[in-house]
Amino acid sequence: METKETLRAPESQKAHVVERPTDLNTIGGTISIEINDKKVSIPLGTTILDACKQNGIHIPTLCHHDDLCIAGVCRICVVEVEGMRTLQASCAFPITAPIKIKTSSTLVRKARRHIIDLMLSEHHGECYSCVKNNNCELQSLAKEYGVDSYTFGHIKESRYEIDKSSYSVIRDMDKCILCKRCVRTCIDLQEVGVLEAVNRGDKTTISTFMDKPLADVICINCGQCINRCPTGALHANDPSDDIWNAIDDPTKHVVIQTAPSPRAAIGEEFGLEAGHSMTYQLNTALRRIGFNAVFDTNFTADLTIMEEGTELLLRLYKALVQKDENVALPQFTSCSPGWVKYLEHFYPEYVDNLSSAKSPQQMFGALLKTYYAEKQGIDPKDIVSVAVMPCSAKKFECNRPEMQDSGYQDVDFGLTTRELAKMIKEAGIHLPEVEKSHFDSPFGDASGAGLIFGATGGVMEAAIRTVVELVLGIKVEDLFNNMNVMPVRGFEGIKYAELPLGDKVGEVPAILKSLVPNWDWLKGATLKVAVVHGTANAKKVMDDIKAGGKFSQCHFIEFMACPGGCLGGGGQPIPTNLEIRQKRAQAIYAEDSELELRKSHENEHVLKLYEEFIPEGPCSHKSHKLLHTHYTKRGKYIA
Amino acid sequence: MEMIEKTRKGPVIFSDYTQGESVKKLLAVSREDILFELRESKLKGRGGAGFPTATKWMLTAAAKSDKKYVICNADEGEPGTFKDRVLLQEYPELVFEGMVIGGYVVGADEGIVYLRGEYEYMYKNLLNYLDKMRSQNLLGKNILGKEGFNFDISIKLGAGAYVCGEETALIESLEGHRGEARNRPPFPVNTGFLGKPTTVNNVETLASIPHITVKGGEWFRQFGTDKSSGSKLLSISGDCNKPGVYELPFGIKITELLELVEAKDTKAVQIGGASGVCVPKAQFNRNISYEDVATGGSIMIFNETRSMIKVLKNFMEFFVEESCGQCTPCRIGNVKLLEGVEMIEQNNYTFSYINKLKELGKTMQVASKCGLGQSSPNSFISILDNFKDEIFNNSNGGNNGN
């Protein structure tokens, strides 16, 4: 379970929090209350909001979000509690006495309508030109309460300049209603702390350090704030116009790679319940839109496992056999660009611990404008490379100056799930009704190991499936039932697992022969790994490593910036909550279990790529040139 | 240190008192004894809200914790209030000893004075005074030789936000956060400063306590009315000959007050500061008490020459600026009320819209998160109601009410 505890605030912020019981049954005792004259029994300590929800009574909310601590600031959820002079915010009121509640008295309805009217009076912008049109909580509320005119006027002029500085996140404060969900996301959920309220009274606004543009502060581009913004005040930097232009340009060869998480979630944009995978329908839709070729990012996820797994074994070899004291261990994964930037800002002294292997997106980018271009006889300058990602940070990643190893910008555009859904709708396609089709060659379909990258623990599981087989020479299913590495699955914030390797090791496979002579040095060793998602949890683990604690003894740690991993990324459909994220994870794991190919090192296309293009194998000179990268010690004082 | 000479006389707070007297008394009595006297005294919070002090201390005393705090709310920011300044400058022994007694009763060993930023000039003097108390062992470890009776006081300066006078915003500010009110429940008596049980008391409340400790609850209760025992320090300003700080028993009529301070041609009295109510001439026989017109101490007198719409505008401008900005009704509501005042001023309004704003004011009173937004519409509503002849006839040529 991704409990509240694992997503909890730093001590300094807890003051804001009314502790919600994480497990209502453990509080003990129930209490009898009256809601709208109806007697109901609820667990002691339940908030009025939850009590009403449990009894089928709808109370509107805005500042409340299931993933976040309580604010009680929008006041839209106020209800009448008998005997109290003022109305009470139901989200912030834990019930500890047998109270009587009225949820829609005249006073309550009038107050709510007033609050909506006040918000609308300062909400600048038109619905039809807004990215959140039809998915805006303020718009829905206005409809729910029958707003047909602006009682207290409507602001005519813009007050704030739109901050478009970031490759990832755009801030349009004219649309902000100051619910502070973004602030709580940034400070409390992610512990990054880029956004905070500044000024007072009617001049209150959400801003950054010294009101600097988002590109110049320590924003990690995770986009979690976007996912929780009730209005269009925060949205991703949308490249779809440029992509349409490229598609319309006959001289351009436009290719697209799709990551597993968008495929598991994009159905939600078309009215499906969370948890329906659209992988193969999407291939057809993308071709219909006009993409020249559709590839599976899982292919390079498999490649990442080969490179990153080899890198890990090499680091261990250097540290254990060659006694090289400069080897940075534990090795950290580097496929989450939000996490990478977080580390560069907050723990720059640890950049050497990051795997130098590029993320799957960037490996694909480098290959498309080299290997693929060569194979297809296309001039790489004419290739436009698009990546569909669940992620807003991927937009930043593809613009990193070091990501040009093909001689061009390796990936031209990072496109979020939401933006792709918009393009598909624009093309008049209803995704769920589209027939299925496969990915294009020469990369073809990929393994389930690459697929599960989308969920927290997935990279670790994929790595274990491969490393165990390469080193021990046994089948991973002999160790883990049905290949499912359960110890690294699940939504716990921080997972730790030990894997004793035993006394028997296998032969070194041909592809690694040039790097290590044998595995004898791993006999009797225990592989220690950890899986971490959400940067608040990453902070805990990094602080532990700094202090020389348990996690400093790990060999390999998977870090994902977003809660739930990529499937909870900042580019995914809105809304998000634990239940939705769990359903997306189920979809991903179910798809994996149905595949025949579920191990990266068994992916024939990957092996063929090595044979044809990087014959020296993983972590060789050429692989380093194309498939590896380096990082920047940013610290907190530079942009 | 230099102290201002005590020349004031009054029934309770300004009555005779010897420094250290109340703390000495503590050596012989239990916390229950003090709580008993406090309950007998019926002392209510002097900041304006009027919460029974004995109850607050009892709840804090009952809360289980390894650490508790006594906080003195010296963020005197209500427009027209300046009585805490007098207490801190002239009678610091009352305030600080009140905190020591509080520590003894609730089981806290740490007291913090949250001093209004604008009172920085008295900061040094107060620190010196605390040093003096330490040298007398009225503060520190084993106070006056009583084993395990430890209490010390520190002073923190505010940064000038009005909202930080609200106790939970004050605590937020003390913790180094934005001064914004918290959700209640939980209340500070259980979850206060740094999450520990905390009692937050006004300067004047604390200053009453040494007297009650020494002279008893019954003595205190003989002053004032049944529901408002004791006396009140009133900061009187505006159109009168003798403005200043007065100690008067609760229950005093507004007319008596005006006579005392030699106010002439009084049109209105704003009682309770910007967040209080504006009392018109016709109601001058009302009295100052929790049950009639309550006040944290601010009394502003306006004579016939004053324009009430300008008075109101001043108040609303104050609230627009001083709202902390976190909750919708207060942040935007005050802006709308101010806009309404400006419309009236410019004679560009409709009665139906002004009535809508009054309705909005009523929503703000019940739906705002803290006392600031809940009380900011008070003057809007009371001034427009009580002075409609002046305001609407003056501005729209006599077409009043149609």
Contacts between the chains, C-beta under 8 A, distances in Angstrom:
chain1	res1	chain2	res2	distance
A	12	B	175	7.3
A	12	B	176	7.5
A	12	B	177	7.6
A	14	B	195	6.7
A	15	B	171	7.5
A	15	B	172	6.4
A	15	B	175	5.8
A	15	B	177	6.7
A	15	B	182	7.0
A	15	B	194	7.8
A	15	B	195	6.8
A	16	B	177	7.8
A	16	B	182	7.0
A	18	B	183	5.3
A	18	B	185	7.7
A	18	B	186	6.8
A	70	B	183	6.7
A	71	B	326	7.8
A	72	B	183	4.3
A	72	B	327	7.9
A	72	B	369	6.3
A	73	B	326	4.6
A	73	B	327	4.9
A	73	B	328	7.3
A	73	B	369	6.5
A	74	B	327	7.4
A	74	B	328	5.6
A	75	B	327	5.4
A	75	B	328	5.4
A	75	B	329	5.7
A	75	B	367	5.1
A	75	B	368	7.2
A	75	B	369	6.7
A	76	B	328	7.6
A	78	B	366	7.9
A	78	B	367	5.2
A	85	B	366	7.5
A	86	B	365	7.5
A	86	B	366	4.7
A	86	B	367	7.3
A	86	B	368	7.8
A	86	B	374	6.2
A	87	B	366	4.8
A	87	B	367	5.1
A	89	B	183	6.7
A	89	B	369	7.2
A	92	B	183	3.9
A	93	B	183	7.7
A	93	B	185	7.1
A	94	B	185	6.6
A	94	B	186	8.0
A	96	B	185	7.5
A	107	B	366	6.8
A	110	B	359	7.1
A	110	B	363	6.2
A	111	B	329	7.8
A	111	B	363	4.6
A	111	B	366	6.6
A	111	B	367	4.4
A	114	B	329	7.1
A	114	B	333	7.8
A	114	B	359	7.5
A	114	B	360	5.5
A	114	B	363	4.3
A	114	B	367	7.4
A	115	B	328	5.0
A	115	B	329	6.3
A	115	B	363	7.6
A	115	B	367	6.8
A	118	B	328	5.5
A	118	B	329	6.9
A	118	B	332	4.0
A	118	B	333	6.1
A	118	B	336	6.9
A	118	B	360	7.9
A	119	B	328	6.1
A	119	B	332	7.2
A	121	B	332	6.4
A	121	B	336	7.1
A	122	B	332	5.8
A	151	B	356	6.5
A	152	B	332	7.9
A	152	B	336	5.0
A	152	B	356	7.8
A	152	B	360	7.3
A	153	B	339	7.8
A	177	B	328	7.6
A	178	B	325	7.0
A	178	B	326	7.4
A	178	B	328	7.6
A	178	B	331	7.0
A	180	B	326	7.5
A	196	B	178	7.8
A	197	B	178	6.4
A	197	B	325	6.8
A	197	B	326	7.4
A	199	B	325	7.0
A	200	B	161	6.7
A	200	B	321	7.0
A	200	B	322	7.1
A	200	B	323	7.0
A	200	B	324	6.1
A	200	B	325	5.4
A	201	B	319	7.8
A	201	B	320	5.5
A	201	B	321	5.0
A	201	B	322	6.2
A	201	B	323	4.3
A	201	B	324	7.4
A	201	B	325	5.3
A	201	B	331	6.6
A	201	B	334	7.4
A	202	B	320	5.4
A	202	B	321	7.9
A	202	B	323	7.2
A	202	B	325	7.3
A	202	B	331	6.3
A	202	B	332	7.2
A	202	B	334	7.4
A	202	B	335	4.8
A	203	B	325	7.4
A	204	B	324	7.7
A	204	B	325	2.9
A	204	B	326	7.5
A	204	B	331	6.3
